Amino acid sequence: MTGPLTGLRVLEFADEKGQFCGKLLGDLGADVVKIEPPSGEPCRHVGPFLDDIPHPDRSLSFWYYNTSKRGITLNLETADGRALFRRLAAGADVILETFRPGYLAPLGLDHESLREQNPGLILCSLTPFGQTGPWRDYLSSDLLHMAAGGEMASCGYDEADVPNAPPVAPGGGTAWHMGCHFAYISIMAALVYRTVSGHGQYIDASIHEACALTTEAAVANYIYRGEVLRRQTGRHHAAGPTNRTQFRAKDGSYVTALIAGGLNPRNVRNLAELMDSYGMAGDLKDPRYQDPAFIAANTSHIIGDLLAGFIASLPAEEVYHAAQERGFTWGAVRVPEALLDDAHLHDRGFWKQVEHPELGRSFVYPGEPAIYNGSPWRISRRAPLIGEHNVEIYCGELGLSRGELSVLAESRVI
């Protein structure tokens, strides 16, 4: 059984900005060839490293973002390197690149040049701010995109908890993930178009614009309602204050407790029944709580006293399961490592063992975002070592001899 993108050839010239897009394509079956400089992609030097031993082939970050790819080295600054790339591009379906805007054109490797020998080629350029505009050459980082894209304005603490608190950026390469997801969607759309028209095309993808797309209601509220949405501690931004949602449980963990639909008579009655099953309903069974006006006047008592006290009396796992059984949208706030023991993820086979033959070991990796019953997702191989598939691709596919490959290596072409 093969993935839905089996038979698709992708050439990836991507750093941290675009490598996740290549992984998304590769894990769905595409033959993704990661092309690195002769010394290897700088992302290989991003820690943490296996056993805390820094080495370009032991970066755990690089491992994760480059599964299901083959790897070769190539120097585009040389004439021989450019000639080899043209030969590779002639047989490719997709090229994904994250070079600075305008880098490929002077080398004769832009889409207009490459499509002459491959009219169906799709070339996606994923850059911080796109190929045009006054910011196109600006330097950037994940943190900068979270600021300039609008996300940080909605993330952080509200005044009641931390007065004059600064905005807080989501971590973990969130901007790169956003850009890669939209680049992936764009590539898939271009492939669909190609099946209809027979033509490839050039995609100018901007991480900044991907981030601006994900500010959700903030932009729309400002344009159409004149409202500025304010950040709030551990919950959604809003024009005005909303009810607290994070509460510390008996075991020290936090529980996110949402009252879907707000505090109305029906929800208060259901909450009273839940808490009463533990003998902690307090005064919530008082008939006056069926009056919306009375509920509104006592919101702080319901949330801050009764609900907070109820959650504080029980372990996080127990209280959230009890609430879920009664239809409440509650959940424990888990540290990432706790997910390894999550019964739900294990039941669905989410965690995968990936072999690393060079180490004689296998390692646990996160699995698929969706289960395909006919064309399954899978990690076909661990991330490539530096230049691991040079012989396989240059000699086996392009027909170079081992002697020619040695000369290219000595000349720093590969």
Backbone torsions as a table, in degrees:
resi	resn	phi	psi	omega
1	MET	NA	137.1	-176.5
2	THR	-123.6	161.7	-177.2
3	GLY	-75.0	167.7	-177.1
4	PRO	-66.2	-18.4	-179.7
5	LEU	-106.5	14.4	178.5
6	THR	-58.9	135.1	-178.3
7	GLY	98.2	-9.2	-179.9
8	LEU	-91.0	130.0	177.4
9	ARG	-103.9	124.1	-178.8
10	VAL	-121.6	129.8	171.5
11	LEU	-102.5	124.5	-176.4
12	GLU	-115.8	116.8	170.2
13	PHE	-110.3	76.5	-170.4
14	ALA	-134.5	140.0	172.0
15	ASP	-98.0	-151.4	-177.2
16	GLU	-61.3	-22.3	-177.9
17	LYS	-70.5	-29.9	-172.0
18	GLY	-128.9	-3.0	-174.2
19	GLN	-64.6	-28.3	178.6
20	PHE	-67.1	-33.9	177.0
21	CYS	-61.8	-43.4	177.8
22	GLY	-63.0	-37.9	177.0
23	LYS	-63.1	-42.8	179.3
24	LEU	-59.0	-40.5	179.4
25	LEU	-71.8	-42.5	-177.5
26	GLY	-66.5	-41.5	-179.5
27	ASP	-68.4	-15.5	175.4
28	LEU	-95.9	9.3	171.3
29	GLY	109.9	-9.3	179.5
30	ALA	-66.5	146.5	174.4
31	ASP	-84.4	92.9	-177.2
32	VAL	-93.9	120.5	177.4
33	VAL	-104.2	109.5	179.3
34	LYS	-83.2	123.1	-177.9
35	ILE	-106.8	119.6	-176.2
36	GLU	-117.9	161.1	171.4
37	PRO	-61.8	160.7	-179.1
38	PRO	-54.1	-30.7	179.6
39	SER	-88.3	-1.7	179.8
40	GLY	99.4	156.7	178.9
41	GLU	-69.4	134.4	179.6
42	PRO	-54.8	-25.4	179.3
43	CYS	-61.1	-18.5	178.1
44	ARG	-66.6	-14.4	-178.3
45	HIS	-100.9	13.4	176.9
46	VAL	-91.5	122.7	179.0
47	GLY	-81.7	176.3	4.9
48	PRO	-76.6	163.3	-178.6
49	PHE	-114.7	153.7	177.8
50	LEU	-57.2	127.4	179.7
51	ASP	57.7	22.4	179.2
52	ASP	58.6	29.9	176.7
53	ILE	-107.0	102.9	-179.3
54	PRO	-60.4	126.2	179.7
55	HIS	-166.5	141.4	-177.5
56	PRO	-62.0	-19.5	178.2
57	ASP	-102.0	13.4	-178.6
58	ARG	-126.5	12.5	178.4
59	SER	-74.1	118.6	-179.7
60	LEU	-67.6	-32.6	176.7
61	SER	-64.0	-47.4	179.5
62	PHE	-62.8	-40.1	177.9
63	TRP	-53.7	-51.4	-174.3
64	TYR	-63.7	-46.1	-172.6
65	TYR	-79.5	-3.1	-175.2
66	ASN	-129.8	29.0	175.1
67	THR	-67.9	156.5	175.1
68	SER	62.5	24.2	178.9
69	LYS	-118.0	148.3	164.7
70	ARG	-93.4	158.6	-175.4
71	GLY	-133.6	133.5	174.3
72	ILE	-132.7	165.4	175.8
73	THR	-114.1	148.4	-177.8
74	LEU	-163.7	137.2	179.4
75	ASN	-108.0	105.7	-178.4
76	LEU	-73.9	-9.2	179.7
77	GLU	-78.8	-3.4	178.6
78	THR	-109.1	151.3	179.5
79	ALA	-63.5	-41.1	178.8
80	ASP	-65.3	-36.1	178.3
81	GLY	-64.8	-42.1	179.3
82	ARG	-66.5	-37.2	179.2
83	ALA	-65.4	-40.9	177.3
84	LEU	-64.1	-40.0	-179.3
85	PHE	-65.4	-38.3	177.5
86	ARG	-61.1	-38.6	178.6
87	ARG	-66.3	-39.7	177.1
88	LEU	-65.8	-42.9	-177.7
89	ALA	-65.4	-27.8	-178.9
90	ALA	-62.7	-26.6	-179.3
91	GLY	-109.3	12.3	-176.9
92	ALA	-95.6	154.4	172.3
93	ASP	-94.1	-38.9	-174.7
94	VAL	-137.6	139.8	168.1
95	ILE	-119.4	128.5	175.9
96	LEU	-114.3	123.1	-178.6
97	GLU	-138.1	149.7	-179.3
98	THR	-126.0	27.1	176.7
99	PHE	-65.6	163.2	176.9
100	ARG	-61.4	151.1	-178.7
101	PRO	-54.2	133.7	177.0
102	GLY	83.7	1.6	-175.8
103	TYR	-67.8	-40.7	-171.8
104	LEU	-76.4	-31.8	-174.5
105	ALA	-59.0	-48.7	179.6
106	PRO	-63.1	-20.8	178.8
107	LEU	-86.3	-3.9	-177.0
108	GLY	72.5	27.3	-176.9
109	LEU	-121.0	18.4	177.2
110	ASP	-77.4	174.6	-174.9
111	HIS	-62.8	-41.2	-178.7
112	GLU	-60.6	-36.5	-179.8
113	SER	-75.4	-43.1	-175.3
114	LEU	-73.4	-28.8	-176.6
115	ARG	-72.2	-13.8	177.9
116	GLU	-62.1	-35.5	178.7
117	GLN	-100.4	-6.4	-178.3
118	ASN	-148.7	80.6	-176.0
119	PRO	-61.4	-22.2	-178.8
120	GLY	-90.0	4.8	-175.7
121	LEU	-68.5	135.6	173.3
122	ILE	-109.7	120.8	178.5
123	LEU	-115.6	120.2	179.7
124	CYS	-110.6	118.4	175.1
125	SER	-100.2	114.6	178.6
126	LEU	-107.3	109.3	-176.7
127	THR	-129.8	165.3	-176.9
128	PRO	-55.9	-47.0	-174.4
129	PHE	-126.0	10.7	180.0
130	GLY	91.6	176.8	-174.8
131	GLN	-84.4	-14.2	-177.9
132	THR	-131.4	176.2	177.2
133	GLY	96.4	161.1	-175.2
134	PRO	-66.1	-17.7	-179.0
135	TRP	-100.0	4.6	-168.7
136	ARG	-59.4	-28.6	-177.7
137	ASP	-101.3	6.7	179.5
138	TYR	-67.3	145.5	172.4
139	LEU	-76.3	156.2	-177.1
140	SER	-151.9	172.3	174.9
141	SER	-153.0	171.1	176.5
142	ASP	-57.8	-43.6	-179.7
143	LEU	-62.4	-43.4	-179.8
144	LEU	-61.3	-41.8	-179.1
145	HIS	-66.7	-34.9	176.7
146	MET	-64.9	-31.2	177.4
147	ALA	-77.9	-55.4	-175.6
148	ALA	-69.8	-26.7	-178.7
149	GLY	-79.9	-11.9	176.7
150	GLY	103.1	-12.1	-176.0
151	GLU	-64.6	-40.8	-175.4
152	MET	-63.1	-29.2	179.8
153	ALA	-64.8	-22.1	-178.1
154	SER	-103.2	0.2	-175.6
155	CYS	-119.7	130.6	178.5
156	GLY	147.7	-146.2	-174.9
157	TYR	-116.4	148.2	176.8
158	ASP	-85.5	167.7	-174.2
159	GLU	-60.0	-34.4	-177.5
160	ALA	-64.4	-30.0	-178.4
161	ASP	-93.9	-45.3	-179.3
162	VAL	-137.9	96.3	-179.1
163	PRO	-59.7	138.6	177.8
164	ASN	56.2	30.4	-178.9
165	ALA	-71.4	145.0	178.0
166	PRO	-76.8	165.0	173.4
167	PRO	-67.0	157.0	-179.0
168	VAL	-123.5	133.9	-178.9
169	ALA	-92.5	136.2	168.8
170	PRO	-62.2	141.6	-177.7
171	GLY	-102.3	-170.5	174.4
172	GLY	78.3	29.3	178.1
173	GLY	68.9	34.4	-176.4
174	THR	-58.8	-41.3	-179.8
175	ALA	-64.9	-41.0	179.0
176	TRP	-63.1	-39.0	178.6
177	HIS	-63.2	-42.6	178.6
178	MET	-60.4	-50.0	-179.7
179	GLY	-59.9	-41.9	-178.9
180	CYS	-66.9	-39.1	178.4
181	HIS	-62.7	-44.1	-179.7
182	PHE	-70.7	-34.0	175.2
183	ALA	-65.0	-41.3	178.3
184	TYR	-61.4	-45.1	177.8
185	ILE	-61.9	-42.0	-179.0
186	SER	-64.4	-42.1	178.6
187	ILE	-62.9	-43.9	179.9
188	MET	-63.4	-38.7	178.1
189	ALA	-65.6	-40.0	178.9
190	ALA	-66.2	-34.7	177.1
191	LEU	-66.5	-39.5	176.5
192	VAL	-63.5	-43.9	178.4
193	TYR	-60.0	-38.4	-179.4
194	ARG	-64.8	-34.4	178.5
195	THR	-66.1	-24.6	-179.6
196	VAL	-89.9	-44.3	-172.7
197	SER	-98.6	-24.1	-174.8
198	GLY	82.8	2.0	-176.2
199	HIS	-110.1	141.2	170.1
200	GLY	-83.4	-176.4	177.5
201	GLN	-163.7	169.5	179.9
202	TYR	-101.4	134.0	-179.8
203	ILE	-117.0	121.4	176.9
204	ASP	-102.4	97.8	-176.4
205	ALA	-103.5	132.8	-176.9
206	SER	-115.0	125.1	177.6
207	ILE	-66.3	-37.2	178.8
208	HIS	-59.7	-43.3	179.9
209	GLU	-71.2	-33.1	175.0
210	ALA	-62.6	-40.5	178.5
211	CYS	-66.7	-42.2	179.8
212	ALA	-62.2	-28.5	178.7
213	LEU	-70.9	-20.0	-172.4
214	THR	-105.1	15.0	174.7
215	THR	-78.6	0.7	174.2
216	GLU	56.5	-120.8	-171.0
217	ALA	-80.8	-9.1	-172.9
218	ALA	-60.4	-48.4	-178.3
219	VAL	-68.8	-45.7	-178.8
220	ALA	-61.8	-42.3	179.1
221	ASN	-61.6	-39.4	-178.6
222	TYR	-69.8	-43.2	-177.1
223	ILE	-67.5	-46.9	-169.7
224	TYR	-99.2	-17.0	-179.0
225	ARG	-122.5	-9.3	-179.3
226	GLY	70.1	21.5	-177.2
227	GLU	-103.1	138.6	173.2
228	VAL	-101.0	116.8	-178.8
229	LEU	-78.0	133.4	-175.9
230	ARG	-103.3	144.9	176.8
231	ARG	-72.2	148.6	-179.2
232	GLN	-137.1	146.6	-175.3
233	THR	-60.5	116.6	171.8
234	GLY	62.5	22.6	178.8
235	ARG	-154.1	179.8	-172.8
236	HIS	-66.2	146.0	173.0
237	HIS	-64.5	157.3	-178.7
238	ALA	-161.8	161.8	178.8
239	ALA	-69.6	-31.1	179.2
240	GLY	-133.9	171.3	-178.0
241	PRO	-64.5	142.5	175.6
242	THR	-121.8	171.6	-175.5
243	ASN	-68.7	144.8	176.1
244	ARG	-58.2	146.1	-178.2
245	THR	-126.5	-13.2	179.5
246	GLN	-105.7	131.6	-177.5
247	PHE	-137.6	141.1	179.6
248	ARG	-83.4	131.1	-179.7
249	ALA	-89.4	178.0	-175.9
250	LYS	-61.7	-34.0	-177.3
251	ASP	-86.6	7.6	178.3
252	GLY	91.3	-12.6	177.0
253	SER	-78.1	164.5	177.7
254	TYR	-102.0	152.1	174.6
255	VAL	-123.4	131.4	171.4
256	THR	-90.9	116.8	-175.5
257	ALA	-119.6	107.7	179.5
258	LEU	-103.9	139.0	173.4
259	ILE	-104.8	93.4	-176.8
260	ALA	-58.4	129.2	-179.7
261	GLY	86.4	-3.1	176.9
262	GLY	86.1	-178.8	-180.0
263	LEU	-85.1	89.8	175.1
264	ASN	-114.8	170.4	-176.9
265	PRO	-54.1	-40.9	-178.6
266	ARG	-65.3	-45.1	-179.8
267	ASN	-66.6	-38.3	177.8
268	VAL	-64.7	-39.1	177.7
269	ARG	-64.0	-43.4	178.0
270	ASN	-64.8	-39.0	178.7
271	LEU	-65.3	-39.9	178.3
272	ALA	-62.0	-40.3	179.2
273	GLU	-65.9	-41.1	177.6
274	LEU	-61.4	-50.5	-176.7
275	MET	-69.5	-31.6	179.6
276	ASP	-68.4	-27.3	177.8
277	SER	-65.7	-15.7	174.7
278	TYR	-110.3	9.3	-179.7
279	GLY	68.7	31.6	-175.5
280	MET	-130.6	29.9	-177.7
281	ALA	-73.7	-15.7	-177.5
282	GLY	58.3	-129.6	-179.6
283	ASP	-99.9	13.0	-174.6
284	LEU	-65.8	-16.8	-179.9
285	LYS	-86.8	-1.4	176.3
286	ASP	-61.0	129.8	-178.7
287	PRO	-55.5	-22.8	-179.0
288	ARG	-63.5	-21.7	179.5
289	TYR	-74.9	3.0	172.5
290	GLN	-93.8	4.5	176.5
291	ASP	-102.0	115.6	-178.7
292	PRO	-53.6	-36.9	-179.7
293	ALA	-65.6	-38.7	179.8
294	PHE	-68.6	-38.7	177.6
295	ILE	-61.7	-45.9	-179.0
296	ALA	-60.3	-37.9	-178.7
297	ALA	-73.2	-18.7	-175.9
298	ASN	-118.9	21.4	-177.8
299	THR	-57.8	-46.0	-178.3
300	SER	-62.8	-33.8	177.4
301	HIS	-68.4	-42.7	-178.9
302	ILE	-65.6	-47.8	-175.4
303	ILE	-80.4	-52.5	-172.9
304	GLY	-75.2	-29.7	-177.5
305	ASP	-102.7	-63.6	-172.3
306	LEU	-70.9	-52.6	-178.0
307	LEU	-65.3	-46.5	-180.0
308	ALA	-61.1	-40.7	179.5
309	GLY	-67.5	-37.1	178.7
310	PHE	-64.0	-48.1	-179.6
311	ILE	-65.1	-37.1	-179.6
312	ALA	-65.7	-17.0	-177.4
313	SER	-88.7	-7.1	-173.8
314	LEU	-132.6	154.3	173.4
315	PRO	-63.4	150.1	-175.3
316	ALA	-57.1	-46.3	-177.4
317	GLU	-62.6	-40.8	-178.5
318	GLU	-68.2	-46.3	-174.4
319	VAL	-69.4	-35.9	-178.8
320	TYR	-73.3	-35.2	176.9
321	HIS	-66.4	-40.7	178.6
322	ALA	-61.8	-40.1	179.7
323	ALA	-68.9	-41.5	179.2
324	GLN	-61.1	-37.0	179.7
325	GLU	-62.7	-24.0	178.7
326	ARG	-102.0	12.8	173.3
327	GLY	88.1	12.9	178.6
328	PHE	-91.0	143.8	179.2
329	THR	-87.0	80.8	179.6
330	TRP	-122.2	153.5	177.3
331	GLY	-159.9	150.6	176.5
332	ALA	-77.1	143.1	175.0
333	VAL	-86.8	111.5	-173.5
334	ARG	-104.6	145.1	170.4
335	VAL	-74.6	149.9	-174.5
336	PRO	-53.9	-39.2	-176.8
337	GLU	-65.7	-21.8	178.2
338	ALA	-68.1	-22.1	179.9
339	LEU	-64.9	-22.8	179.3
340	LEU	-63.2	-24.5	-179.9
341	ASP	-105.1	12.1	-177.9
342	ASP	-69.3	118.1	-176.7
343	ALA	-62.2	-34.8	-179.4
344	HIS	-65.5	-46.0	179.7
345	LEU	-65.2	-37.4	178.1
346	HIS	-67.1	-38.2	-179.8
347	ASP	-62.2	-34.2	-179.6
348	ARG	-91.5	3.4	177.2
349	GLY	67.4	35.1	-173.8
350	PHE	-68.4	-44.1	-175.7
351	TRP	-77.1	134.6	-175.2
352	LYS	-119.3	145.7	172.6
353	GLN	-94.6	124.0	179.9
354	VAL	-115.7	125.8	-178.2
355	GLU	-76.3	139.1	171.6
356	HIS	-121.7	85.7	-173.4
357	PRO	-56.3	-35.5	-177.2
358	GLU	-66.8	-20.1	178.7
359	LEU	-105.0	-8.3	-178.0
360	GLY	65.8	29.3	-176.5
361	ARG	-141.4	163.8	170.3
362	SER	-121.2	154.9	-176.7
363	PHE	-132.5	152.9	-179.7
364	VAL	-82.6	131.3	178.2
365	TYR	-125.5	151.3	170.3
366	PRO	-62.6	149.4	-175.0
367	GLY	-102.5	-146.3	-168.3
368	GLU	-82.4	149.2	174.7
369	PRO	-82.5	-14.8	-179.8
370	ALA	-153.0	149.2	-179.5
371	ILE	-103.4	118.5	179.5
372	TYR	-98.7	121.2	-176.3
373	ASN	-81.4	-17.7	-177.1
374	GLY	-114.0	-25.4	-178.1
375	SER	-140.0	76.6	-165.4
376	PRO	-68.6	149.7	169.3
377	TRP	-73.4	144.3	171.2
378	ARG	-165.4	153.1	171.0
379	ILE	-84.7	108.2	-173.9
380	SER	-80.2	-23.5	178.7
381	ARG	-163.9	158.6	175.5
382	ARG	-72.8	168.7	-179.0
383	ALA	-57.2	145.8	-177.5
384	PRO	-71.9	149.2	168.6
385	LEU	-74.6	166.4	-178.5
386	ILE	-61.3	120.4	177.3
387	GLY	65.0	21.6	-173.5
388	GLU	-59.1	-34.3	-174.7
389	HIS	-108.8	22.6	178.2
390	ASN	-58.1	-49.1	-179.1
391	VAL	-65.0	-44.9	-177.7
392	GLU	-58.5	-41.6	-175.2
393	ILE	-90.3	-49.7	-176.9
394	TYR	-69.3	-41.5	-179.4
395	CYS	-88.3	-48.3	-175.4
396	GLY	-71.8	-31.7	-176.1
397	GLU	-107.6	-38.7	-179.7
398	LEU	-93.8	-10.5	174.5
399	GLY	84.2	14.3	176.8
400	LEU	-71.4	153.2	175.2
401	SER	-86.6	163.1	177.0
402	ARG	-61.8	-35.2	177.9
403	GLY	-64.2	-43.9	177.8
404	GLU	-62.8	-38.5	179.8
405	LEU	-64.7	-39.3	178.7
406	SER	-63.3	-41.9	179.2
407	VAL	-63.8	-41.7	178.9
408	LEU	-63.4	-38.1	178.5
409	ALA	-67.3	-42.2	179.4
410	GLU	-65.5	-29.5	179.7
411	SER	-87.1	2.8	-178.9
412	ARG	60.5	31.0	172.7
413	VAL	-80.8	-34.3	176.2
414	ILE	-126.3	NA	NA
